[in-house]
Amino acid sequence: MEELNKQMVAQIDLMENAVYRVIDGQIKKVTTPGIGFGKQIITWQNGKPQHCEISFTEK
């Protein structure tokens, strides 16, 4: 059986600070934490990112 090689290309703005996740060929921008200090936790299951937890704190 012949294996097909597909190449998918996405353009992103490298001047923007952001985090992206790719799931099954679809790229999604992870929501940024609000104001102040924040963190993003990505939970993986079966080799794929499944959930994003976003939290932040204010000083």
N, C-alpha and C positions, 0 to 999 in steps of 0.2 A: 504494500500500500504506500502510495506516495504521500509524503508529508508536505502540507502547504505552509509556506512561510508568509505570514502576514506582518506587515509593518504598519503600525498606527502612529501618527505623529500629532502631538498637541502643542500649541503655542501658549506660553505663559509670559507674563511681564516680569523680567528679572530685576526691574527697579522697585518692585513691590515686595515688601517683606511678607511672606505667606508660607503656609504649610499645605501641601496637597496630599491626597491619598488616591491610589488607583485600585479599583476593584473591577475585575472582569473587563478590562479595557476601557473603563469609564473613569475619568479624572474628576475629582471633587475637591473643592477648596474647603479646608477645615475652618470653621468659624473662629475668628480671633477672640481672645478674652476681652472683656469690656475694658474699663479704665483701670489704672493702677498696675498691680502685678498679677500675672496669670499663668496658668499652665493648661496644657492639653494632654490628655491621657488617651491613647488609642489602644483598644482591646482587640487582640487578634484571636481568630478561631479557624482552625483547619487551614492555616497559611494565608488567611485573608483578614484585612482590617474590618472589624464588624461594627464597633461602636466608638464614638468619641465623647469624652467627658471634658467639658471646659469649665474652669472655675477661675475666679479672680478675687483679689483682696484690695482694699483701699487703705492707704496710709492716713 
